């Protein structure tokens, strides 16, 4: 409350949105979010680059999980997921989706636009 009063009293802010923005700037939260986002973005792009290399000649591929493990693929970084009617989860990274089978095989699909 004192910070908001200080900013308004100095005449820098004219709306609540601007007060919030100044608060984030003053506390350094904005820069922390940007650096965390950059790290996550780097992992996602690296994952996509690995998949694009492996799947350059096909739109669907079944591959052993150990092959991806050796490339440095990070399964915990993905852009979304989808649960189909059979209860299987598809994990997505941009235009690629994967589903893990019980025998350590992974089905990869490249989305067609």
Secondary structure as GFF3:
##gff-version 3
##sequence-region A 1 113
A	DSSP	alpha_helix	2	9	.	.	.	ID=ss1
A	DSSP	alpha_helix	16	27	.	.	.	ID=ss2
A	DSSP	alpha_helix	29	54	.	.	.	ID=ss3
A	DSSP	beta_strand	60	64	.	.	.	ID=ss4
A	DSSP	alpha_helix	65	71	.	.	.	ID=ss5
A	DSSP	beta_strand	80	83	.	.	.	ID=ss6
A	DSSP	beta_strand	89	93	.	.	.	ID=ss7
A	DSSP	beta_strand	96	100	.	.	.	ID=ss8
A	DSSP	beta_strand	105	110	.	.	.	ID=ss9
###
